[in-house]
């Protein structure tokens, strides 16, 4: 193995072998551009960004720091023949922003570790960062550091770390729901899975007017902050793996059972009326939350529709999640959705 070179300043000291450094000038130029962009976009929560061995963050007085991390793996979370580079960059950041939204946190900074195949075109990399940066600008989250390396495979591997803050003791959790609480979701479900099906089926008619929930999912940051600030939600999580799976996680954390009225679930137009996509499709990145009965829950928050789809009950002697169909019949909701490492 030949000599190594650091290519992301000192805050993202990353090593490439000499054999893989065929386009050093382009890569170095990209890193310098990232640094310049980050310096221009540095918010009040970042005291020191890219350029040293560590970033220095400054959370607001009286706030706690929240940290989340998410992988975005080519072939698992996106495909270059289906997702544009801008979509891949957007999705990388959106996953972490959705986690912060679920706890009502405001983003402070992002950190990106990116492993690229040696033959990755410079144009793809530039467009990837463009997609990530556009979403970061809208959510005012600076890229405060990162790491780059040559991927050991032919696939792009990305890991995003998001740091946020919330007033001490107020962050929303999964464990606050109680029997009798009502169950709500934001937006509509099944859209990401529905659009993914259209990407898989060559020749299927495109419906761009319906938006792009799969290609450019929208984190519900303003909604999460409002739920926390107004004291509306008793428990909250984001819908990343599918309602039938994620709701069980919320029930586990709160030690309750849930009842879902299927006819009340808002279906995204991309779902084409398919309830299975809403229950099991995943990647909707909407919020699922509980609220005490009698709490005034707005029909919309930050322009996003809010829908009551059920309630929580005592877990004794009942299925963890019960579904009520349009004809009034009740049954246990089958567990679907996505789960890594499940055989």
Protein Blocks (a to p, Z undefined) as FASTA:
>chain_A
ZZdddfehjklcccddfklmmmlmmmmmmmmmmmmmmmmmocfklmbdchifbdcdddde
hiacddddddddehjlocfklpcfklmmmmmmmmmmmmmmmnopacfbdcddddddfklc
fklmmmmmmmmmmmmmmnopacfbdcddddfbfbdcddddddddddehiaccfklpcehi
acddehjehklmmmmmmmmmghiacdfknopfklmccdfkklmmmmmmnomafbdcddfk
ojklmmmmmmmmnopaddddfklpccdfklnopaklmmmngonlpacddddehiacdfbe
ghiacddfbdcddfehpafbdcddfkopacddddedjdehiZZ
